[in-house]
Amino acid sequence: MATIWTDRRRFRQCGFTLLELLLALTVVGMIVSIAAVSLSSGDRNYRIDGAANQFVDIAGYAMSEAELNGTDMGVLVGLDSAGDVTVYSYEWLQRAGNVWRTAPFEQDVFGRRQLPPDVEVVLEIEEGDTELLARQSENDETLPPAPQIIFFASGEAIPGLMTWVDVGTGDVLWELEWDLLGRFEMRRRGIEDEDEE
């Protein structure tokens, strides 16, 4: 502690003791750790919400492209392996005759996209295959299998429901449901938005 002489008989102590400094550092450390935890969980929610909104936006665009180009568009949902981690991904396909091919236009929009690693996808399609296959590698020259979700050039779609589930807790994160006309309804945690009611 520093000592300052104010006159010859009195002096005043300035500064902090070691105990006060340690207490202040401990409090600052606790605040920083709490902020880091809350920011990381917020970042995760932001990524998942963004991925769900992006999927619905691209689906609307694909529906328009299907009608304008007169070709069917589809979504192939599958599993990608990245080392020890398996993540769900989706890719947009276009029907060319009787086969499905990777959509040849706008790869930045219709290219393969991976979902966050802690999200599991459950598909329920009214009439169709809901099996999620391991994805082909980028270098594989074979044709991809038929997509599970199809948007027809006529402006119709096969109705279905895609549920995004938290792998760790089993909680529903998002439900993305679409009808015969390809209109999407998004429900966070499977609950309808009260503002829409």
C-alpha positions in Angstrom: 0.0 0.0 0.0 1.3 3.4 -0.9 1.5 6.0 1.9 0.9 9.6 1.3 1.9 12.2 3.9 -0.6 15.0 4.1 1.2 16.7 6.9 3.8 15.7 9.5 1.4 14.1 11.9 -1.2 12.4 9.7 -0.9 10.1 6.7 -3.4 8.4 4.5 -3.3 5.0 2.8 -4.0 4.6 -0.9 -4.4 1.6 -3.2 -5.8 -1.9 -2.8 -4.8 -4.8 -0.7 -3.9 -8.1 -2.3 -7.1 -9.6 -1.0 -9.2 -6.8 -2.6 -7.4 -7.4 -5.9 -8.0 -11.2 -5.8 -11.7 -10.6 -5.0 -12.1 -8.2 -7.9 -10.4 -10.6 -10.3 -12.6 -13.5 -9.2 -15.8 -11.4 -9.8 -14.6 -10.3 -13.2 -13.7 -13.9 -14.1 -17.2 -15.1 -13.1 -18.9 -12.4 -15.2 -16.8 -13.2 -18.2 -17.5 -17.0 -18.0 -21.2 -16.4 -17.6 -21.2 -14.1 -20.6 -19.2 -16.6 -22.7 -21.7 -19.4 -21.9 -24.7 -17.2 -22.8 -23.1 -16.0 -26.0 -22.2 -19.5 -27.2 -25.7 -20.8 -26.6 -27.1 -17.8 -28.3 -24.8 -18.4 -31.3 -26.0 -22.0 -31.6 -29.7 -20.9 -31.6 -28.9 -18.2 -34.1 -27.2 -20.7 -36.5 -30.1 -23.2 -36.2 -32.8 -20.5 -36.7 -30.8 -19.1 -39.7 -30.5 -22.6 -41.2 -34.3 -23.3 -40.9 -35.2 -19.9 -42.4 -32.7 -20.4 -45.2 -34.2 -23.8 -46.0 -37.7 -22.4 -46.3 -36.5 -19.4 -48.3 -34.7 -21.6 -50.8 -37.7 -24.0 -51.0 -39.9 -21.0 -52.0 -37.3 -20.0 -54.7 -37.1 -23.6 -55.9 -40.9 -23.8 -56.3 -40.8 -20.7 -58.4 -37.9 -22.1 -60.5 -39.8 -25.3 -61.0 -42.8 -23.5 -62.4 -40.8 -21.0 -64.5 -38.5 -23.7 -66.1 -41.1 -26.4 -66.4 -39.0 -28.9 -64.5 -39.5 -30.7 -61.2 -37.2 -29.7 -58.3 -36.5 -31.8 -55.3 -34.6 -31.9 -52.0 -32.4 -34.9 -51.1 -31.8 -35.0 -47.4 -29.0 -37.2 -46.2 -26.1 -37.8 -43.8 -22.6 -36.5 -44.3 -19.7 -37.9 -42.4 -17.0 -35.5 -41.3 -14.4 -37.5 -39.4 -16.1 -38.8 -36.2 -19.1 -36.5 -36.6 -22.2 -37.3 -38.7 -24.2 -34.3 -39.8 -27.4 -33.9 -41.8 -27.3 -32.1 -45.1 -29.6 -31.4 -48.0 -29.1 -30.8 -51.7 -31.4 -29.5 -54.4 -31.9 -31.7 -57.5 -33.6 -31.2 -60.8 -35.5 -33.8 -62.8 -34.0 -34.4 -66.3 -36.2 -36.9 -68.1 -36.5 -39.9 -65.8 -33.4 -39.2 -63.7 -32.5 -36.7 -61.0 -29.4 -34.6 -61.3 -27.8 -31.9 -59.2 -29.4 -28.6 -60.0 -27.2 -27.2 -62.8 -27.8 -23.6 -62.0 -27.0 -21.3 -59.1 -24.9 -23.6 -57.0 -24.5 -20.9 -54.3 -28.3 -21.2 -53.8 -29.0 -24.8 -54.6 -25.7 -26.5 -53.6 -25.3 -28.9 -50.8 -25.7 -27.4 -47.3 -25.0 -28.9 -43.9 -27.1 -28.4 -40.9 -25.5 -27.7 -37.5 -23.9 -30.9 -36.1 -26.2 -31.2 -33.1 -29.4 -31.3 -35.2 -31.2 -34.5 -36.3 -33.7 -34.5 -39.1 -36.9 -36.5 -39.1 -38.9 -36.6 -42.4 -42.6 -37.5 -42.7 -43.7 -37.4 -46.4 -47.4 -38.1 -47.3 -46.4 -40.2 -50.3 -42.8 -41.0 -50.6 -39.5 -42.3 -49.2 -38.3 -40.8 -45.9 -35.1 -42.9 -45.7 -32.0 -40.7 -45.1 -29.0 -42.2 -46.9 -25.3 -41.6 -46.4 -24.3 -39.0 -49.0 -22.2 -39.6 -52.0 -18.8 -37.9 -52.1 -18.4 -34.8 -54.2 -16.2 -36.8 -56.7 -18.8 -39.6 -57.1 -20.0 -39.7 -60.8 -23.1 -41.8 -60.2 -26.5 -40.2 -60.3 -28.0 -39.3 -56.9 -31.1 -41.1 -55.7 -34.5 -39.6 -56.0 -35.2 -36.8 -53.6 -37.6 -37.3 -50.7 -39.2 -33.8 -51.1 -40.5 -32.9 -54.6 -41.8 -29.6 -56.0 -43.5 -30.2 -59.3 -43.5 -27.9 -62.3 -47.3 -27.7 -62.0 -46.9 -25.7 -58.8 -47.8 -28.6 -56.5 -45.7 -30.5 -53.9 -46.0 -33.7 -52.0 -47.1 -32.6 -48.5 -44.8 -33.4 -45.6 -43.2 -32.4 -42.4 -39.5 -32.0 -41.6 -38.7 -31.9 -37.8 -35.4 -30.7 -36.5 -34.5 -32.3 -33.2 -31.7 -31.5 -30.7 -29.5 -34.6 -30.7 -28.5 -34.1 -27.0 -31.9 -33.5 -25.4 -34.4 -34.9 -28.0 -36.3 -31.5 -27.9 -38.0 -30.3 -31.1 -36.2 -27.3 -32.4 -38.2 -26.6 -35.6 -41.1 -28.1 -37.5 -41.2 -27.2 -41.2 -44.5 -28.3 -42.7 -45.6 -27.8 -46.3 -48.9 -28.4 -48.0 -50.0 -29.5 -51.5 -49.3 -26.0 -52.9 -45.8 -25.9 -51.4 -46.7 -23.3 -48.7 -44.5 -23.7 -45.7 -45.4 -23.2 -42.1 -42.5 -22.9 -39.6 -43.1 -23.8 -36.0 -40.3 -23.1 -33.5 -40.2 -25.9 -31.0 -43.3 -27.3 -32.7 -45.5 -24.5 -31.4 -47.5 -22.3 -33.6 -46.6 -18.6 -33.4 -49.3 -16.8 -31.3 -48.9 -13.7 -33.4 -50.3 -15.6 -36.4 -53.4 -16.8 -34.6 
